[in-house]
Amino acid sequence: MSTEKQANWTYTEGLPVEDDVLLRARDRSYELGVTPVSTGIAAALTVLAAGSKAMTVVEVGSGAGVSGVCLLRGMGQHSVLTTIDSDVDHLRAAREAYTEAGIPGNRTRTISGRAADVLPRLTDAAYDLVFLDADKAGLPVYAEQAVRLLKGGGMLLINDALDGGKVADPAVREASTNTLRQVGKTLRSHEQLVSALLPAGNGLQMAVKILS
Ligand SMILES: C[S@@+](CC[C@H](N)C(=O)[O-])C[C@H]1O[C@@H](n2cnc3c(N)ncnc32)[C@H](O)[C@@H]1O
């Protein structure tokens, strides 16, 4: 990365000032070996949830709740976050973060299970936003499910879409990197979607389902 781009990235990631709720959730994330969204992505999630007036959101990969708190803070007052994680300890930590953030219990639906098993059980065209931040291997299936779950005008977000800089480097042929390249290509050519890849954090893939 050029020095100028690195400086822009460092500046942008350093701008958000996080409160104690998020800082404690970040600490619990590291204790559990979970990588939370970057500060820049965390701030972007709140803005995008607010800007899209999201009332129903699905998150894949609750972790210790950093991204969930950020989404919930942008979502409307009576909105509901459905968040899925295969690790019960992570879900427990995520619930702790939501409680500390003062989120009423009826605004979160935490589901323990593998995303590939849970997502097919969720209702078609019922969600305003889907955020994917779990295993890379499952992404093609999760992205396909997300398109089914989204309402017209709904937004799909994929964290770590640049895979720590590896997606942009054609010499890297790792399985996870190839999967991200393939998912990006699928979204760009999908007739129901408009999409953009932002170089915030480790890359934020965005797509909106065109109203049909
Ligand atoms: C990068 S962390 C999520 C961090 C979280 N979004 C945040 O910013 O606080 C990925 C999470 O995905 C979960 N996970 C991994 N594979 C999964 C799967 N197949 N189904 C559901 N959750 C999975 C892990 O247990 C972990 O908590």
The ligand as a Tripos MOL2 file, in Angstrom:
@<TRIPOS>MOLECULE
LIG
   27    29     1     0     0
SMALL
NO_CHARGES

@<TRIPOS>ATOM
      1 C1        -15.0080  -12.6350   13.1360 C.3       1 LIG1
      2 S1        -16.0090  -13.3140   14.3600 S.3       1 LIG1
      3 C2        -17.4020  -12.2100   14.3880 C.3       1 LIG1
      4 C3        -17.1110  -10.8940   15.0470 C.3       1 LIG1
      5 C4        -18.3230  -10.0290   15.2520 C.3       1 LIG1
      6 N1        -19.0510   -9.8250   14.0200 N.3       1 LIG1
      7 C5        -17.9310   -8.7010   15.8500 C.2       1 LIG1
      8 O1        -17.5550   -7.7890   15.1030 O.co2     1 LIG1
      9 O2        -17.9890   -8.5750   17.0710 O.co2     1 LIG1
     10 C6        -16.6790  -14.7170   13.5790 C.3       1 LIG1
     11 C7        -17.7450  -15.4620   14.3750 C.3       1 LIG1
     12 O3        -18.3520  -16.3840   13.4960 O.3       1 LIG1
     13 C8        -18.6510  -17.5620   14.2050 C.3       1 LIG1
     14 N2        -18.7480  -18.6440   13.2220 N.ar      1 LIG1
     15 C9        -17.7390  -19.2620   12.5560 C.ar      1 LIG1
     16 N3        -18.2250  -20.1790   11.7180 N.ar      1 LIG1
     17 C10       -19.5780  -20.1320   11.8450 C.ar      1 LIG1
     18 C11       -20.6520  -20.8530   11.2280 C.ar      1 LIG1
     19 N4        -20.4360  -21.7700   10.3000 N.pl3     1 LIG1
     20 N5        -21.9250  -20.5410   11.5930 N.ar      1 LIG1
     21 C12       -22.1650  -19.5850   12.5350 C.ar      1 LIG1
     22 N6        -21.1880  -18.8950   13.1470 N.ar      1 LIG1
     23 C13       -19.9110  -19.1560   12.8120 C.ar      1 LIG1
     24 C14       -17.5020  -17.7100   15.2010 C.3       1 LIG1
     25 O4        -17.8880  -18.4880   16.3080 O.3       1 LIG1
     26 C15       -17.2160  -16.2510   15.5540 C.3       1 LIG1
     27 O5        -17.8910  -15.8690   16.7360 O.3       1 LIG1
@<TRIPOS>BOND
     1     1     2 1
     2     2     3 1
     3     2    10 1
     4     3     4 1
     5     4     5 1
     6     5     6 1
     7     5     7 1
     8     7     8 2
     9     7     9 1
    10    10    11 1
    11    11    12 1
    12    11    26 1
    13    12    13 1
    14    13    14 1
    15    13    24 1
    16    14    15 ar
    17    14    23 ar
    18    15    16 ar
    19    16    17 ar
    20    17    18 ar
    21    17    23 ar
    22    18    19 1
    23    18    20 ar
    24    20    21 ar
    25    21    22 ar
    26    22    23 ar
    27    24    25 1
    28    24    26 1
    29    26    27 1
@<TRIPOS>SUBSTRUCTURE
     1 LIG1         1 GROUP 0 **** ****
